[in-house]
């Protein structure tokens, strides 16, 4: 699948310099420990003088304590921020090694046919102007999604050595499976998949973990 042709052309003229993007301090999910200090060292809480600061909500598959469909990060960006800057900032927080596997796409929640892969050099402001402001559809229908787009040769072994990417790939495949064909599988297959997910999720819990009501409700 190619990048969206309408956007890729403008990316060339935008140059190849990656502008800074940084996380909104009022995030709606928990980040890894030490995030605050890593962001404050070398990344300013102010954008370039004269630029307008905005926030981009990016949906992803980094596991948090909310429903999978709601996993997201609010990323602040300036007029010069490009797609690569948005991707890199999220991956840096989660200590991902295989950054070249990831891409950012724009999809419409009301139409599966409207999916646009965004060129890394494309300016975020330009993307939003072309798809959110000039389209007849409401802005809330558009979703910016961070996804694993490319798989390296021998990716199973490669991802095994990079746990954040391996977990991301698992949740991405699981989410796609559940949303596209999950309701069509036979009951015995669904039961087996459910058992595997329980084993994965509770692998580090003790045998009496389900004695707690909170854990039992989570299992349901």
GROMACS elastic network, one bead per residue, 0.5 to 0.9 nm:
[ bonds ]
;  ai    aj funct       b0    kb
    1   117     6  0.82221   500
    2     5     6  0.77794   500
    2   116     6  0.89151   500
    2   117     6  0.72229   500
    3     6     6  0.86500   500
    3     7     6  0.77018   500
    3     8     6  0.64351   500
    3   116     6  0.68750   500
    3   118     6  0.58819   500
    3   119     6  0.59397   500
    4     7     6  0.55678   500
    4     8     6  0.60849   500
    4     9     6  0.89724   500
    4   115     6  0.86713   500
    4   116     6  0.54047   500
    4   117     6  0.56641   500
    4   118     6  0.64056   500
    4   119     6  0.75247   500
    5     8     6  0.51148   500
    5     9     6  0.65080   500
    6     9     6  0.64095   500
    6    10     6  0.77691   500
    7    10     6  0.56866   500
    7    11     6  0.66332   500
    7   116     6  0.89313   500
    7   118     6  0.70439   500
    7   119     6  0.70639   500
    7   122     6  0.69585   500
    7   126     6  0.83460   500
    7   127     6  0.71805   500
    7   130     6  0.85002   500
    8    11     6  0.51064   500
    8    12     6  0.70764   500
    8   118     6  0.74731   500
    8   119     6  0.56772   500
    8   120     6  0.88895   500
    8   121     6  0.81673   500
    8   122     6  0.69136   500
    9    12     6  0.58699   500
    9    13     6  0.75180   500
    9   122     6  0.88137   500
   10    13     6  0.54843   500
   10    14     6  0.64040   500
   10   121     6  0.87581   500
   10   122     6  0.68567   500
   10   123     6  0.84749   500
   10   126     6  0.85131   500
   11    14     6  0.50185   500
   11    15     6  0.68566   500
   11    16     6  0.82508   500
   11    82     6  0.89824   500
   11   119     6  0.68192   500
   11   120     6  0.78989   500
   11   121     6  0.50913   500
   11   123     6  0.69993   500
   12    15     6  0.57254   500
   12    16     6  0.75995   500
   12   121     6  0.71648   500
   12   122     6  0.79094   500
   13    16     6  0.87452   500
   14    17     6  0.82932   500
   14    80     6  0.89885   500
   14    82     6  0.87825   500
   14   121     6  0.69003   500
   14   122     6  0.68275   500
   14   123     6  0.70054   500
   15    18     6  0.86215   500
   15   121     6  0.69112   500
   15   122     6  0.86934   500
   16   120     6  0.87990   500
   16   121     6  0.58721   500
   17    82     6  0.83723   500
   17   121     6  0.77370   500
   18    80     6  0.84270   500
   18    81     6  0.69528   500
   18    82     6  0.62201   500
   18    83     6  0.83439   500
   18    84     6  0.64290   500
   18    85     6  0.56696   500
   18   120     6  0.88544   500
   18   121     6  0.74402   500
   19    77     6  0.87418   500
   19    78     6  0.82771   500
   19    80     6  0.58298   500
   19    82     6  0.60577   500
   19    83     6  0.89736   500
   19    84     6  0.82154   500
   19    85     6  0.58357   500
   19    86     6  0.89019   500
   20    43     6  0.78266   500
   20    47     6  0.83294   500
   20    77     6  0.72809   500
   20    78     6  0.78621   500
   20    80     6  0.80104   500
   20    81     6  0.59781   500
   20    82     6  0.82017   500
   20    85     6  0.58376   500
   20    86     6  0.80641   500
   20    89     6  0.83064   500
   21    43     6  0.85527   500
   21    47     6  0.87748   500
   21    75     6  0.68766   500
   21    76     6  0.60494   500
   21    78     6  0.72666   500
   21    81     6  0.62604   500
   21    82     6  0.83083   500
   21    85     6  0.55611   500
   21    86     6  0.57565   500
   21    87     6  0.89750   500
   21    88     6  0.84905   500
   21    89     6  0.64257   500
   22    39     6  0.75016   500
   22    43     6  0.72118   500
   22    44     6  0.82745   500
   22    45     6  0.77853   500
   22    75     6  0.58830   500
   22    76     6  0.54326   500
   22    77     6  0.66375   500
   22    85     6  0.85858   500
   22    86     6  0.78227   500
   22    89     6  0.63619   500
   22    90     6  0.85666   500
   23    26     6  0.84497   500
   23    27     6  0.76063   500
   23    39     6  0.79521   500
   23    55     6  0.89329   500
   23    73     6  0.76381   500
   23    74     6  0.63906   500
   23    76     6  0.56735   500
   23    77     6  0.85439   500
   23    89     6  0.74789   500
   23    90     6  0.79529   500
   24    27     6  0.58007   500
   24    55     6  0.74833   500
   24    73     6  0.80154   500
   24    74     6  0.55528   500
   24    75     6  0.53429   500
   24    76     6  0.54807   500
   25    36     6  0.85950   500
   25    74     6  0.85629   500
   26    29     6  0.88869   500
   26    74     6  0.79070   500
   27    30     6  0.74953   500
   27    31     6  0.85939   500
   27    72     6  0.86571   500
   27    73     6  0.62643   500
   27    74     6  0.59726   500
   27    75     6  0.85700   500
   28    71     6  0.85462   500
   28    72     6  0.73675   500
   28    73     6  0.67799   500
   28    74     6  0.75491   500
   29    64     6  0.65640   500
   29    65     6  0.76958   500
   29    66     6  0.79811   500
   29    71     6  0.74248   500
   29    72     6  0.72531   500
   29    73     6  0.71037   500
   30    33     6  0.89709   500
   30    64     6  0.66317   500
   30    65     6  0.79495   500
   31    34     6  0.85300   500
   31    35     6  0.66360   500
   31    64     6  0.83895   500
   31    93     6  0.74379   500
   31    94     6  0.78064   500
   32    35     6  0.59443   500
   32    93     6  0.70506   500
   32    94     6  0.67248   500
   33    36     6  0.80075   500
   34    37     6  0.56101   500
   34    38     6  0.63550   500
   34    39     6  0.87900   500
   35    38     6  0.51914   500
   35    39     6  0.61650   500
   35    40     6  0.85959   500
   35    93     6  0.65126   500
   36    39     6  0.52897   500
   36    40     6  0.61403   500
   36    41     6  0.86716   500
   37    40     6  0.51466   500
   37    41     6  0.61785   500
   38    41     6  0.54203   500
   38    42     6  0.78890   500
   38    43     6  0.84096   500
   38    93     6  0.83297   500
   39    42     6  0.68803   500
   39    43     6  0.57062   500
   39    44     6  0.80779   500
   39    45     6  0.89433   500
   39    93     6  0.85783   500
   40    43     6  0.55937   500
   40    44     6  0.66520   500
   40    45     6  0.77419   500
   41    44     6  0.79246   500
   43    46     6  0.85774   500
   44    47     6  0.72839   500
   46    49     6  0.81733   500
   46    53     6  0.82703   500
   47    50     6  0.81023   500
   47    51     6  0.63991   500
   47    52     6  0.75934   500
   47    53     6  0.66302   500
   47    77     6  0.75978   500
   47    78     6  0.59488   500
   47    79     6  0.86569   500
   48    51     6  0.56013   500
   48    52     6  0.84968   500
   48    78     6  0.73281   500
   48    79     6  0.84991   500
   48    80     6  0.85274   500
   49    52     6  0.86830   500
   51    78     6  0.59294   500
   51    79     6  0.55961   500
   51    80     6  0.79762   500
   52    77     6  0.83594   500
   52    78     6  0.57307   500
   52    79     6  0.61192   500
   53    76     6  0.67039   500
   53    77     6  0.58170   500
   53    79     6  0.73258   500
   54    75     6  0.82573   500
   54    76     6  0.55624   500
   54    77     6  0.55111   500
   54    78     6  0.63995   500
   54    79     6  0.84658   500
   55    74     6  0.61663   500
   55    75     6  0.53830   500
   55    77     6  0.61466   500
   55    78     6  0.87588   500
   56    73     6  0.81573   500
   56    74     6  0.56036   500
   56    75     6  0.50878   500
   56    76     6  0.62733   500
   56    77     6  0.73190   500
   56    86     6  0.87401   500
   56   124     6  0.87443   500
   56   144     6  0.81396   500
   57    72     6  0.66534   500
   57    73     6  0.57602   500
   57    75     6  0.62633   500
   57    76     6  0.88399   500
   57   143     6  0.79057   500
   57   144     6  0.68384   500
   57   145     6  0.88899   500
   58    71     6  0.86127   500
   58    72     6  0.53821   500
   58    73     6  0.53808   500
   58    74     6  0.63668   500
   58    75     6  0.73347   500
   58    86     6  0.87262   500
   58   104     6  0.87692   500
   58   143     6  0.72098   500
   58   145     6  0.56312   500
   58   146     6  0.67173   500
   59    69     6  0.79995   500
   59    70     6  0.71957   500
   59    71     6  0.58047   500
   59    73     6  0.65594   500
   59    74     6  0.88968   500
   59   143     6  0.70920   500
   59   144     6  0.60583   500
   59   146     6  0.62183   500
   59   147     6  0.89474   500
   60    63     6  0.86290   500
   60    68     6  0.86423   500
   60    69     6  0.86037   500
   60    70     6  0.84987   500
   60    71     6  0.57661   500
   60    72     6  0.54676   500
   60    73     6  0.77084   500
   60   144     6  0.86953   500
   60   145     6  0.58981   500
   60   146     6  0.50985   500
   60   147     6  0.68654   500
   60   168     6  0.84781   500
   60   172     6  0.83615   500
   61    64     6  0.86572   500
   61    68     6  0.70860   500
   61    69     6  0.85644   500
   61    71     6  0.63626   500
   61    72     6  0.79213   500
   61   146     6  0.77577   500
   61   147     6  0.77955   500
   61   167     6  0.84208   500
   61   168     6  0.55303   500
   61   169     6  0.80080   500
   61   170     6  0.87697   500
   61   171     6  0.58591   500
   61   172     6  0.59666   500
   61   175     6  0.85318   500
   62    68     6  0.87801   500
   62    71     6  0.69606   500
   62    72     6  0.82090   500
   62    94     6  0.80721   500
   62   164     6  0.79715   500
   62   167     6  0.76520   500
   62   168     6  0.58344   500
   62   171     6  0.77962   500
   63    66     6  0.81803   500
   63    68     6  0.74415   500
   63    71     6  0.71743   500
   63   167     6  0.81193   500
   63   168     6  0.77846   500
   63   171     6  0.78174   500
   64    67     6  0.79173   500
   64    68     6  0.79367   500
   64    71     6  0.66859   500
   65    68     6  0.87150   500
   65    71     6  0.86533   500
   66    69     6  0.83470   500
   66    70     6  0.65587   500
   66    71     6  0.67064   500
   67    70     6  0.54693   500
   67    71     6  0.67999   500
   68    71     6  0.54847   500
   68   171     6  0.82515   500
   68   175     6  0.74922   500
   69    72     6  0.84974   500
   69   175     6  0.81125   500
   72   145     6  0.87605   500
   73    90     6  0.78772   500
   75    86     6  0.71226   500
   75    89     6  0.83853   500
   75    90     6  0.83362   500
   76    86     6  0.87320   500
   77    80     6  0.79514   500
   77    81     6  0.57983   500
   77    82     6  0.86355   500
   77    85     6  0.87918   500
   77    86     6  0.79116   500
   77   124     6  0.81262   500
   77   125     6  0.88929   500
   78    81     6  0.53892   500
   78    82     6  0.89631   500
   78   124     6  0.85695   500
   78   125     6  0.81256   500
   79    82     6  0.86460   500
   79   123     6  0.78475   500
   79   124     6  0.77441   500
   79   125     6  0.62195   500
   79   126     6  0.89977   500
   80   123     6  0.66216   500
   80   124     6  0.79217   500
   80   125     6  0.79145   500
   81    84     6  0.82485   500
   81    85     6  0.62738   500
   81    86     6  0.75634   500
   81   122     6  0.86187   500
   81   123     6  0.58769   500
   81   124     6  0.60657   500
   81   125     6  0.76916   500
   82    85     6  0.54075   500
   82    86     6  0.67918   500
   82   119     6  0.89703   500
   82   120     6  0.67493   500
   82   121     6  0.57198   500
   82   122     6  0.53462   500
   82   124     6  0.51712   500
   82   125     6  0.81063   500
   83    86     6  0.52127   500
   83    87     6  0.63782   500
   83    88     6  0.86684   500
   83   103     6  0.87898   500
   83   104     6  0.72551   500
   83   118     6  0.71301   500
   83   119     6  0.69408   500
   83   121     6  0.61272   500
   83   122     6  0.57117   500
   83   123     6  0.61883   500
   83   124     6  0.58394   500
   84    87     6  0.51729   500
   84    88     6  0.60225   500
   84    89     6  0.85564   500
   84   103     6  0.84477   500
   84   104     6  0.85077   500
   84   119     6  0.81396   500
   84   121     6  0.63065   500
   84   122     6  0.79561   500
   84   123     6  0.89375   500
   85    88     6  0.52082   500
   85    89     6  0.61450   500
   85    90     6  0.88536   500
   85   120     6  0.81037   500
   85   121     6  0.88432   500
   86    89     6  0.54533   500
   86    90     6  0.66986   500
   86    91     6  0.89110   500
   86   104     6  0.86719   500
   86   124     6  0.85005   500
   87    90     6  0.55807   500
   87    91     6  0.63304   500
   87    92     6  0.86679   500
   87    99     6  0.84420   500
   87   102     6  0.76082   500
   87   103     6  0.72252   500
   87   104     6  0.70097   500
   87   120     6  0.84827   500
   87   146     6  0.72051   500
   88    91     6  0.51291   500
   88    92     6  0.59355   500
   88    93     6  0.86522   500
   88    99     6  0.74074   500
   89    92     6  0.52243   500
   89    93     6  0.65022   500
   90    93     6  0.53750   500
   90    94     6  0.67626   500
   90    95     6  0.88531   500
   90    96     6  0.89712   500
   90   146     6  0.89668   500
   91    94     6  0.52706   500
   91    95     6  0.60502   500
   91    96     6  0.53139   500
   91    97     6  0.82219   500
   91    99     6  0.69121   500
   91   102     6  0.89248   500
   92    96     6  0.62908   500
   92    97     6  0.86255   500
   92    99     6  0.88544   500
   93    96     6  0.79540   500
   94   164     6  0.68099   500
   95   164     6  0.70611   500
   96    99     6  0.62412   500
   96   162     6  0.70600   500
   96   163     6  0.81461   500
   96   164     6  0.57614   500
   96   165     6  0.61037   500
   97   100     6  0.85461   500
   97   162     6  0.64123   500
   97   164     6  0.81764   500
   97   165     6  0.75057   500
   98   101     6  0.58649   500
   98   102     6  0.78503   500
   98   158     6  0.85852   500
   98   159     6  0.80563   500
   98   162     6  0.75041   500
   98   165     6  0.68922   500
   99   102     6  0.57783   500
   99   103     6  0.88587   500
   99   165     6  0.86696   500
  100   103     6  0.79908   500
  100   148     6  0.88655   500
  100   149     6  0.89678   500
  100   150     6  0.76568   500
  101   147     6  0.83549   500
  101   148     6  0.54367   500
  101   149     6  0.57973   500
  101   151     6  0.62069   500
  101   152     6  0.74666   500
  102   146     6  0.69034   500
  102   147     6  0.55519   500
  102   149     6  0.54674   500
  102   150     6  0.67508   500
  103   117     6  0.74080   500
  103   118     6  0.74982   500
  103   119     6  0.83399   500
  103   120     6  0.77321   500
  103   145     6  0.83302   500
  103   146     6  0.59601   500
  103   147     6  0.55551   500
  103   148     6  0.62496   500
  103   149     6  0.57689   500
  103   150     6  0.81966   500
  104   116     6  0.87635   500
  104   117     6  0.62062   500
  104   118     6  0.57809   500
  104   119     6  0.80391   500
  104   120     6  0.79788   500
  104   144     6  0.67559   500
  104   145     6  0.56207   500
  104   147     6  0.62457   500
  104   148     6  0.86997   500
  104   149     6  0.85630   500
  105   115     6  0.68992   500
  105   116     6  0.54941   500
  105   118     6  0.54624   500
  105   119     6  0.88925   500
  105   143     6  0.81143   500
  105   144     6  0.57938   500
  105   145     6  0.52997   500
  105   146     6  0.66367   500
  105   147     6  0.75222   500
  106   114     6  0.81420   500
  106   115     6  0.57244   500
  106   116     6  0.50631   500
  106   117     6  0.63360   500
  106   118     6  0.70933   500
  106   131     6  0.88808   500
  106   142     6  0.66628   500
  106   143     6  0.56165   500
  106   145     6  0.62714   500
  107   110     6  0.88518   500
  107   111     6  0.79581   500
  107   112     6  0.73556   500
  107   113     6  0.83661   500
  107   114     6  0.57353   500
  107   116     6  0.63074   500
  107   117     6  0.86262   500
  107   141     6  0.82765   500
  107   142     6  0.57292   500
  107   143     6  0.53002   500
  107   144     6  0.66623   500
  107   145     6  0.75399   500
  108   111     6  0.54076   500
  108   112     6  0.66335   500
  108   113     6  0.80504   500
  108   114     6  0.56409   500
  108   115     6  0.66925   500
  108   140     6  0.89514   500
  108   141     6  0.54941   500
  108   143     6  0.61815   500
  109   112     6  0.70571   500
  109   114     6  0.86481   500
  109   140     6  0.86489   500
  109   141     6  0.52732   500
  109   142     6  0.62788   500
  109   143     6  0.69180   500
  110   114     6  0.86292   500
  110   141     6  0.66154   500
  110   142     6  0.86323   500
  111   114     6  0.57125   500
  111   115     6  0.84565   500
  112   115     6  0.68148   500
  118   121     6  0.84825   500
  118   122     6  0.69127   500
  118   127     6  0.81276   500
  119   122     6  0.53081   500
  119   123     6  0.88341   500
  120   123     6  0.83185   500
  122   125     6  0.87126   500
  122   126     6  0.73056   500
  122   127     6  0.72401   500
  123   126     6  0.52676   500
  123   127     6  0.64554   500
  123   128     6  0.89020   500
  124   127     6  0.50957   500
  124   128     6  0.62959   500
  124   129     6  0.85868   500
  125   128     6  0.52480   500
  125   129     6  0.61173   500
  125   130     6  0.86910   500
  126   129     6  0.50990   500
  126   130     6  0.62266   500
  126   131     6  0.86733   500
  127   130     6  0.53113   500
  127   131     6  0.61561   500
  127   132     6  0.78909   500
  128   131     6  0.53496   500
  128   132     6  0.50872   500
  128   133     6  0.66959   500
  128   134     6  0.88216   500
  129   132     6  0.57948   500
  129   133     6  0.50792   500
  129   134     6  0.65683   500
  130   133     6  0.62150   500
  130   134     6  0.55638   500
  130   135     6  0.74756   500
  131   134     6  0.58334   500
  131   135     6  0.57094   500
  131   139     6  0.85027   500
  131   142     6  0.83417   500
  132   135     6  0.58711   500
  132   136     6  0.84808   500
  132   137     6  0.77253   500
  132   138     6  0.73980   500
  132   139     6  0.53000   500
  132   140     6  0.87313   500
  132   142     6  0.73669   500
  133   136     6  0.81594   500
  133   137     6  0.88900   500
  133   138     6  0.86656   500
  133   139     6  0.75183   500
  134   137     6  0.87387   500
  135   138     6  0.77822   500
  135   139     6  0.85521   500
  137   140     6  0.84693   500
  137   141     6  0.69989   500
  137   142     6  0.85334   500
  138   141     6  0.57928   500
  138   142     6  0.78329   500
  139   142     6  0.57898   500
  139   143     6  0.89097   500
  140   143     6  0.76086   500
  146   149     6  0.89781   500
  147   168     6  0.85546   500
  147   169     6  0.84576   500
  147   172     6  0.74060   500
  148   151     6  0.75355   500
  148   165     6  0.85071   500
  148   168     6  0.79817   500
  148   169     6  0.67715   500
  148   172     6  0.78832   500
  151   154     6  0.82777   500
  151   155     6  0.59834   500
  152   155     6  0.50671   500
  152   156     6  0.88777   500
  152   158     6  0.78199   500
  153   156     6  0.85618   500
  153   158     6  0.83419   500
  154   157     6  0.58099   500
  154   158     6  0.63433   500
  154   159     6  0.87283   500
  155   159     6  0.57179   500
  155   160     6  0.82235   500
  156   159     6  0.53599   500
  156   160     6  0.61559   500
  156   161     6  0.89601   500
  156   166     6  0.81750   500
  157   160     6  0.50834   500
  157   161     6  0.67499   500
  158   161     6  0.55345   500
  158   162     6  0.67431   500
  158   166     6  0.86914   500
  159   163     6  0.64482   500
  159   164     6  0.82477   500
  159   165     6  0.59940   500
  159   167     6  0.86557   500
  159   169     6  0.86499   500
  160   163     6  0.60367   500
  160   165     6  0.84200   500
  160   166     6  0.62467   500
  161   165     6  0.89534   500
  161   166     6  0.83023   500
  162   165     6  0.56412   500
  162   166     6  0.62596   500
  162   167     6  0.88112   500
  163   167     6  0.60253   500
  163   168     6  0.83751   500
  164   167     6  0.52982   500
  164   168     6  0.60957   500
  164   169     6  0.86443   500
  165   169     6  0.60681   500
  165   170     6  0.85633   500
  166   169     6  0.51772   500
  166   170     6  0.62593   500
  166   171     6  0.88047   500
  167   170     6  0.50607   500
  167   171     6  0.62918   500
  167   172     6  0.85696   500
  168   171     6  0.52822   500
  168   172     6  0.60696   500
  168   173     6  0.86179   500
  169   172     6  0.50886   500
  169   173     6  0.61417   500
  169   174     6  0.84354   500
  170   173     6  0.53744   500
  170   174     6  0.60547   500
  170   175     6  0.85394   500
  171   175     6  0.59042   500
  171   176     6  0.84920   500
  172   175     6  0.51666   500
  172   176     6  0.61996   500
  172   177     6  0.85455   500
  173   176     6  0.51736   500
  173   177     6  0.60451   500
  173   178     6  0.85734   500
  174   177     6  0.51038   500
  174   178     6  0.61162   500
  174   179     6  0.85986   500
  175   178     6  0.52053   500
  175   179     6  0.61179   500
  175   180     6  0.84558   500
  176   179     6  0.53108   500
  176   180     6  0.59110   500
  176   181     6  0.81162   500
  176   182     6  0.86792   500
  177   180     6  0.53997   500
  177   181     6  0.55921   500
  177   182     6  0.57005   500
  178   181     6  0.59079   500
  178   183     6  0.71903   500
  179   182     6  0.61160   500
  179   183     6  0.79886   500
  180   183     6  0.78764   500
  180   184     6  0.86497   500
  181   184     6  0.52938   500
  181   185     6  0.68045   500
  182   185     6  0.59240   500
  182   190     6  0.78792   500
  183   186     6  0.84782   500
  183   190     6  0.88649   500
  185   188     6  0.84139   500
  185   189     6  0.65087   500
  185   190     6  0.64839   500
  186   189     6  0.54465   500
  186   190     6  0.63464   500
  186   191     6  0.87326   500
  187   190     6  0.50846   500
  187   191     6  0.61016   500
  187   192     6  0.87213   500
  188   192     6  0.62776   500
  188   193     6  0.86692   500
  189   192     6  0.52014   500
  189   193     6  0.62320   500
  189   194     6  0.85398   500
  190   193     6  0.51457   500
  190   194     6  0.60664   500
  190   195     6  0.86686   500
  191   194     6  0.50396   500
  191   195     6  0.62828   500
  191   196     6  0.87813   500
  192   195     6  0.50942   500
  192   196     6  0.63456   500
  192   197     6  0.87064   500
  193   196     6  0.51213   500
  193   197     6  0.62480   500
  193   198     6  0.86841   500
  194   197     6  0.50964   500
  194   198     6  0.62244   500
  194   199     6  0.87038   500
  195   198     6  0.50782   500
  195   199     6  0.62613   500
  195   200     6  0.86507   500
  196   199     6  0.51253   500
  196   200     6  0.62137   500
  196   201     6  0.86321   500
  197   200     6  0.50344   500
  197   201     6  0.60298   500
  197   202     6  0.84628   500
  198   201     6  0.51569   500
  198   202     6  0.59041   500
  198   203     6  0.79427   500
  198   219     6  0.74863   500
  199   202     6  0.54269   500
  199   203     6  0.54229   500
  200   203     6  0.53447   500
  200   204     6  0.86061   500
  201   204     6  0.79098   500
  201   205     6  0.87178   500
  202   205     6  0.52836   500
  202   206     6  0.83612   500
  202   209     6  0.86866   500
  203   206     6  0.83669   500
  205   208     6  0.81025   500
  205   209     6  0.60247   500
  205   210     6  0.89502   500
  206   209     6  0.53043   500
  206   210     6  0.86026   500
  207   210     6  0.74812   500
  207   211     6  0.88714   500
  208   211     6  0.54927   500
  208   212     6  0.80092   500
  209   212     6  0.61068   500
  209   215     6  0.68134   500
  209   216     6  0.83555   500
  210   213     6  0.69428   500
  210   214     6  0.81423   500
  210   215     6  0.55165   500
  210   216     6  0.52855   500
  210   217     6  0.89934   500
  210   219     6  0.85082   500
  211   214     6  0.87636   500
  211   215     6  0.76584   500
  211   216     6  0.73541   500
  212   215     6  0.55440   500
  212   216     6  0.64800   500
  212   217     6  0.88739   500
  213   216     6  0.50717   500
  213   217     6  0.61616   500
  213   218     6  0.85758   500
  214   217     6  0.52255   500
  214   218     6  0.62294   500
  214   219     6  0.87149   500
  215   219     6  0.62112   500
  215   220     6  0.87912   500
  216   219     6  0.50545   500
  216   220     6  0.64406   500
  217   220     6  0.51497   500
